[in-house]
Amino acid sequence: MSTRRVRVIGIGPGGVDQVTVEAVAAMRSVDWFLVLDKAASVRDGAPDPLVRAREAVLARHVGPSATVVYVDDPPRERRTGAVGADADYRAAVAAWHDARTERVADAMAARPGDVGFLVWGDPAFYDSTLRVLDRVADLPASRTGSGEAVEVNVLPGISALQLLAARHRIVLHEVGHPLHVTTGRALRSAVDAGQRNIVVMLNRDLDELEQTDLAAWSLWWGGNLGTTTERLVTGRVAEVLPQVRAARDRLRAAAGWVMDVYLLRAPEGER
Ligand SMILES: C[S@@+](CC[C@H](N)C(=O)[O-])C[C@H]1O[C@@H](n2cnc3c(N)ncnc32)[C@H](O)[C@@H]1O
C-alpha cells in the first residue's frame, strides 16, 4: 500500500522570515498545499489577508511552482458569552471542526499526492488543523483517496507568544513561577483562579482589561508581530490601555487585520 504524507507546517505568526529551515524543506517536499480560505460571504468579498500572508510565505520559500488548492472555510457560529456559556462555545467549535473535516476530506479525495497545511504560528497553540486531521483519519479510507495509508508529520513553527517574548526581550515567567496561556474570553476565570502570569491570545476586544483589579498589573502587548506593521506597548494596564487600543485601531487600518497577544503579570505584592 502506498503512503500519502500530510505535512502540518508551522509558518510563524505572519512574517516570511519567521519560518524555520525545517519548515522550508517540508514545504518544498509536498505536491500541493491545502489552504482554507474564508468564503467570500464571510469576508465581504475582500481577499482574506491571512491567505495572502500564506501566499507570501510560499512565494518566498517555494516559488511559483507551489500548487495551492483553496477550500472554502466554513463560517464559525460566534457565541459571545464567557465562562457560563462554555458548553455552548465548545459545541459551536465542534460543529465548525466537523464542517472543516468534510471539506478537507473532499479536497484530499479529489487530488492525490503529498499535501501541506500551512499553520499560522505553531500547530500546538489554538489551531484546529491537527484535530481536523484526526477526524479525517477516522473517516472511511475511501473518502480521502483510494485507501492509501496516511502519515501525518508536524513541523513546529514560531508561535506568536514566542515572538512576543523575543520582541520585548523578556522571559514569560519569573524564576520558578508557572505560566498560564489562555484566551481573552477565559482571562477573567484565570485571574479569579489565582493565575498571576498570563499570556492571552484570541482577543476579540480588550474589555476584560478594564476591570479595576487589573489596573496595576504589568502588560507586555504585541500586535501583528513579525509583519511590517508590528507594534509593541508595555506598562501598567491602566496607564497604557488607551495606547494599546489606539495601536489596534491603527493596525486594522494599515494592514486590514489585527492579531494581538499579551503577557499580563500581577504586581509583586499580589504574586
Ligand atoms: C488562532 S490563534 C493561532 C495561534 C498560532 N497557532 C500561534 O502559535 O501563534 C490566533 C491568535 O494568535 C495570536 N497571534 C497570531 N499571530 C499573531 C501576530 N502576528 N501578532 C500577534 N498575535 C498573533 C493572536 O492572539 C491571535 O488571535
The ligand as an ORCA input file, in Angstrom:
! r2SCAN-3c Opt
* xyz 0 1
  C      -5.969     31.018     16.062
  S      -4.690     31.566     17.134
  C      -3.320     30.802     16.395
  C      -2.070     30.893     17.218
  C      -0.876     30.308     16.494
  N      -1.040     28.877     16.275
  C       0.443     30.575     17.211
  O       1.131     29.615     17.613
  O       0.796     31.749     17.357
  C      -4.553     33.237     16.647
  C      -4.099     34.117     17.793
  O      -2.697     34.057     17.919
  C      -2.175     35.332     18.211
  N      -1.371     35.769     17.051
  C      -1.172     35.091     15.914
  N      -0.367     35.761     15.090
  C      -0.045     36.898     15.706
  C       0.772     38.009     15.378
  N       1.408     38.076     14.196
  N       0.893     39.008     16.276
  C       0.263     38.949     17.465
  N      -0.536     37.927     17.833
  C      -0.683     36.916     16.973
  C      -3.369     36.249     18.431
  O      -3.727     36.200     19.794
  C      -4.421     35.587     17.571
  O      -5.728     35.912     17.987
*
